[in-house]
C-alpha cells in the first residue's frame, strides 16, 4: 500500500466528534482556552466556538465559561473519553473539587459520528449555544 493510500484510508476512517468544554472556577477563561488548545492537538479539521458564559445548569451559583469544539478522529469513543478524563484530572478535576462543585475543566464527548452520547448535554443551553457557532 502506498503512503497516499494510507492517508486516504485514515481520513476515511475518521469520525466527526463534538465536545463540550467548561470551567466554573479559578481562571475560567484560561482553563477553557488551554482545554481548547489541548483538544485541537488531538483532532484534525478542528473548529471551535467562541468562549461564552452560562449559568450552572444544575442550579448552582457558579457561572460557567463554555465552548463547543468539533473535529475528526479515528480514536474510538471510549479511548477519547479516557484521554479527556486524564486531562481533567491532570488539571485539577479531582474528588475534592467534585465534592465542592468546582469544575476547573470539563471536557465531555457529546457526539461521536452520528451518535449522540450525552443526550442531556446535547439538549442543554450551555451546549446548544456553542454548537450553533460551529
LUMMAR-506338 format. One record per residue (C-alpha): residue number from 1; residue in one letter; x, y, z. Coordinates in nm, 4 decimals. Layout:
BEGIN
  seq  type         x         y         z
  NUM     A         X         Y         Z
...
***
This chain:
BEGIN
  seq  type         x         y         z
    1     X    0.0000    0.0000    0.0000
    2     X    0.1391    0.3409   -0.0956
    3     X    0.1737    0.6209    0.1604
    4     X   -0.1009    0.8218   -0.0121
    5     X   -0.3337    0.5210    0.0151
    6     X   -0.2681    0.5004    0.3898
    7     X   -0.3557    0.8675    0.4407
    8     X   -0.6778    0.8280    0.2461
    9     X   -0.7710    0.5196    0.4493
   10     X   -0.7063    0.7018    0.7788
   11     X   -0.9096    1.0021    0.6638
   12     X   -1.1955    0.7761    0.5517
   13     X   -1.1997    0.6011    0.8909
   14     X   -1.2191    0.9298    1.0815
   15     X   -1.5393    1.0113    1.2676
   16     X   -1.6706    1.3573    1.3445
   17     X   -1.6729    1.4278    1.7177
   18     X   -1.8199    1.7180    1.9124
   19     X   -1.7110    1.8132    2.2637
   20     X   -1.8395    2.0490    2.5283
   21     X   -1.5739    2.2302    2.7300
   22     X   -1.6414    2.4193    3.0516
   23     X   -1.4993    2.5664    3.3696
   24     X   -1.6600    2.7308    3.6736
   25     X   -1.3613    2.8117    3.8988
   26     X   -1.0129    2.9545    3.9000
   27     X   -0.9034    3.1319    3.5839
   28     X   -1.2028    3.0044    3.3900
   29     X   -1.1086    3.1690    3.0613
   30     X   -0.7543    3.0301    3.0738
   31     X   -0.8829    2.6869    3.1783
   32     X   -1.1175    2.6699    2.8790
   33     X   -0.8620    2.8198    2.6394
   34     X   -0.5983    2.5636    2.7467
   35     X   -0.8553    2.2848    2.7076
   36     X   -0.9351    2.4038    2.3553
   37     X   -0.5660    2.4171    2.2643
   38     X   -0.5078    2.0688    2.4055
   39     X   -0.8118    1.9265    2.2240
   40     X   -0.7044    2.0871    1.8952
   41     X   -0.3873    1.8764    1.9113
   42     X   -0.5917    1.5589    1.9474
   43     X   -0.8215    1.6144    1.6476
   44     X   -0.7901    1.7025    1.2804
   45     X   -1.0086    1.9514    1.0916
   46     X   -1.0610    2.1272    1.4262
   47     X   -1.3145    2.4072    1.4767
   48     X   -1.4275    2.5725    1.7959
   49     X   -1.6922    2.8178    1.9076
   50     X   -1.6174    3.1374    2.0907
   51     X   -1.5931    3.1137    2.4694
   52     X   -1.9166    3.2249    2.6361
   53     X   -2.0776    3.2367    2.9827
   54     X   -2.3780    3.0338    3.1014
   55     X   -2.5403    2.9773    3.4401
   56     X   -2.4916    2.6448    3.6182
   57     X   -2.7462    2.4082    3.4589
   58     X   -2.7759    2.2216    3.7902
   59     X   -2.8959    2.5302    3.9767
   60     X   -2.5671    2.6141    4.1483
   61     X   -2.4433    2.9682    4.1884
   62     X   -2.1189    2.9337    3.9913
   63     X   -2.1273    3.0726    3.6380
   64     X   -1.9527    2.8661    3.3728
   65     X   -1.7425    2.9637    3.0769
   66     X   -1.8049    2.7218    2.7918
   67     X   -1.7063    2.6350    2.4379
   68     X   -1.8009    2.3649    2.1905
   69     X   -1.5423    2.2064    1.9623
   70     X   -1.5644    1.9687    1.6698
   71     X   -1.3083    1.7721    1.4774
   72     X   -1.2228    1.4398    1.3230
   73     X   -1.0586    1.1391    1.4858
   74     X   -1.0016    0.7714    1.4257
   75     X   -0.9907    0.7003    1.8013
   76     X   -1.2861    0.5049    1.9435
   77     X   -1.5201    0.6913    2.1821
   78     X   -1.4116    0.5052    2.4978
   79     X   -1.0467    0.5920    2.4305
   80     X   -1.1333    0.9583    2.3670
   81     X   -1.3309    0.9797    2.6903
   82     X   -1.0475    0.8188    2.8856
   83     X   -0.7931    1.0634    2.7428
   84     X   -1.0201    1.3583    2.8299
   85     X   -1.0729    1.2391    3.1891
   86     X   -0.6955    1.2061    3.2346
   87     X   -0.6523    1.5636    3.1063
   88     X   -0.9188    1.6854    3.3518
   89     X   -0.7506    1.5082    3.6436
   90     X   -0.4089    1.6482    3.5486
   91     X   -0.5657    1.9954    3.5520
   92     X   -0.7322    1.9856    3.8941
   93     X   -1.0539    1.7903    3.8462
   94     X   -1.0380    1.5552    4.1437
   95     X   -1.2704    1.4176    4.4111
   96     X   -1.2254    1.7230    4.6341
   97     X   -1.3185    1.9649    4.3540
   98     X   -1.6170    1.7475    4.2635
   99     X   -1.7472    1.7496    4.6216
  100     X   -1.7147    2.1303    4.6332
  101     X   -1.8885    2.1741    4.2969
  102     X   -1.5715    2.3224    4.1467
  103     X   -1.5009    2.2414    3.7847
  104     X   -1.1533    2.3600    3.6842
  105     X   -1.2046    2.1942    3.3442
  106     X   -1.4679    1.9632    3.1997
  107     X   -1.4308    1.8143    2.8518
  108     X   -1.7155    1.5857    2.7501
  109     X   -1.7610    1.3911    2.4286
  110     X   -2.1201    1.4718    2.3329
  111     X   -2.1417    1.3440    1.9738
  112     X   -1.9432    1.0670    1.8065
  113     X   -2.0160    1.0156    1.4394
  114     X   -2.3931    1.0160    1.4075
  115     X   -2.4486    0.9081    1.7700
  116     X   -2.5411    1.1488    2.0468
  117     X   -2.3626    1.0061    2.3510
  118     X   -2.4755    1.2665    2.6051
  119     X   -2.8393    1.3399    2.5209
  120     X   -2.8963    1.5605    2.8254
  121     X   -2.5928    1.7778    2.7435
  122     X   -2.6914    1.7919    2.3759
  123     X   -3.0255    1.9479    2.4719
  124     X   -2.8867    2.1957    2.7285
  125     X   -2.8352    2.5634    2.6552
  126     X   -2.4662    2.5501    2.7523
  127     X   -2.4080    2.3123    2.4609
  128     X   -2.6635    2.4449    2.2110
  129     X   -2.5152    2.7969    2.2176
  130     X   -2.1683    2.6820    2.1151
  131     X   -2.2983    2.4147    1.8806
  132     X   -2.4788    2.6882    1.6903
  133     X   -2.1480    2.8712    1.6467
  134     X   -1.9635    2.5854    1.4798
***
